[in-house]
Amino acid sequence: MSITTLLAEAAVKISPREIGIDDPVTNANSTVTNILNTTYLYAGIVCVIVIIVAGFYYVLSNGDPAKIKRGKDGIMGAVVGLIVIILAFTITQFVIGRF
């Protein structure tokens, strides 16, 4: 018996799970989920920081209409962004959970 035949027979008996390789579809789903969750986390942090900074602009406006508008617009944009992030998270979790 040659060494190549011996190796070929041994290779047939080893399953991917025995050497630590999971189902490729499961790995892809978990990788995509991890990337998206990290992206949503950072986007949420940015939205909260924008809300805080815009709140400071609003509080420190001293009645100046331009600064008041800047603060209100910043808060409104960040809240809308936060809502979009939450909806995107919900939709992607639903879709990834189905496959």
Secondary structure as a PSIPRED ss2 file (coil, helix, strand):
# PSIPRED VFORMAT (PSIPRED V4.0)

   1 M C   1.000  0.000  0.000
   2 S C   1.000  0.000  0.000
   3 I H   0.000  1.000  0.000
   4 T H   0.000  1.000  0.000
   5 T H   0.000  1.000  0.000
   6 L H   0.000  1.000  0.000
   7 L H   0.000  1.000  0.000
   8 A H   0.000  1.000  0.000
   9 E H   0.000  1.000  0.000
  10 A H   0.000  1.000  0.000
  11 A H   0.000  1.000  0.000
  12 V H   0.000  1.000  0.000
  13 K H   0.000  1.000  0.000
  14 I C   1.000  0.000  0.000
  15 S C   1.000  0.000  0.000
  16 P H   0.000  1.000  0.000
  17 R H   0.000  1.000  0.000
  18 E H   0.000  1.000  0.000
  19 I H   0.000  1.000  0.000
  20 G C   1.000  0.000  0.000
  21 I C   1.000  0.000  0.000
  22 D C   1.000  0.000  0.000
  23 D C   1.000  0.000  0.000
  24 P H   0.000  1.000  0.000
  25 V H   0.000  1.000  0.000
  26 T H   0.000  1.000  0.000
  27 N H   0.000  1.000  0.000
  28 A H   0.000  1.000  0.000
  29 N H   0.000  1.000  0.000
  30 S H   0.000  1.000  0.000
  31 T H   0.000  1.000  0.000
  32 V H   0.000  1.000  0.000
  33 T H   0.000  1.000  0.000
  34 N H   0.000  1.000  0.000
  35 I H   0.000  1.000  0.000
  36 L H   0.000  1.000  0.000
  37 N H   0.000  1.000  0.000
  38 T H   0.000  1.000  0.000
  39 T H   0.000  1.000  0.000
  40 Y H   0.000  1.000  0.000
  41 L H   0.000  1.000  0.000
  42 Y H   0.000  1.000  0.000
  43 A H   0.000  1.000  0.000
  44 G H   0.000  1.000  0.000
  45 I H   0.000  1.000  0.000
  46 V H   0.000  1.000  0.000
  47 C H   0.000  1.000  0.000
  48 V H   0.000  1.000  0.000
  49 I H   0.000  1.000  0.000
  50 V H   0.000  1.000  0.000
  51 I H   0.000  1.000  0.000
  52 I H   0.000  1.000  0.000
  53 V H   0.000  1.000  0.000
  54 A H   0.000  1.000  0.000
  55 G H   0.000  1.000  0.000
  56 F H   0.000  1.000  0.000
  57 Y H   0.000  1.000  0.000
  58 Y H   0.000  1.000  0.000
  59 V H   0.000  1.000  0.000
  60 L C   1.000  0.000  0.000
  61 S C   1.000  0.000  0.000
  62 N C   1.000  0.000  0.000
  63 G C   1.000  0.000  0.000
  64 D C   1.000  0.000  0.000
  65 P H   0.000  1.000  0.000
  66 A H   0.000  1.000  0.000
  67 K H   0.000  1.000  0.000
  68 I H   0.000  1.000  0.000
  69 K H   0.000  1.000  0.000
  70 R H   0.000  1.000  0.000
  71 G H   0.000  1.000  0.000
  72 K H   0.000  1.000  0.000
  73 D H   0.000  1.000  0.000
  74 G H   0.000  1.000  0.000
  75 I H   0.000  1.000  0.000
  76 M H   0.000  1.000  0.000
  77 G H   0.000  1.000  0.000
  78 A H   0.000  1.000  0.000
  79 V H   0.000  1.000  0.000
  80 V H   0.000  1.000  0.000
  81 G H   0.000  1.000  0.000
  82 L H   0.000  1.000  0.000
  83 I H   0.000  1.000  0.000
  84 V H   0.000  1.000  0.000
  85 I H   0.000  1.000  0.000
  86 I H   0.000  1.000  0.000
  87 L H   0.000  1.000  0.000
  88 A H   0.000  1.000  0.000
  89 F H   0.000  1.000  0.000
  90 T H   0.000  1.000  0.000
  91 I H   0.000  1.000  0.000
  92 T H   0.000  1.000  0.000
  93 Q H   0.000  1.000  0.000
  94 F H   0.000  1.000  0.000
  95 V H   0.000  1.000  0.000
  96 I H   0.000  1.000  0.000
  97 G H   0.000  1.000  0.000
  98 R H   0.000  1.000  0.000
  99 F C   1.000  0.000  0.000
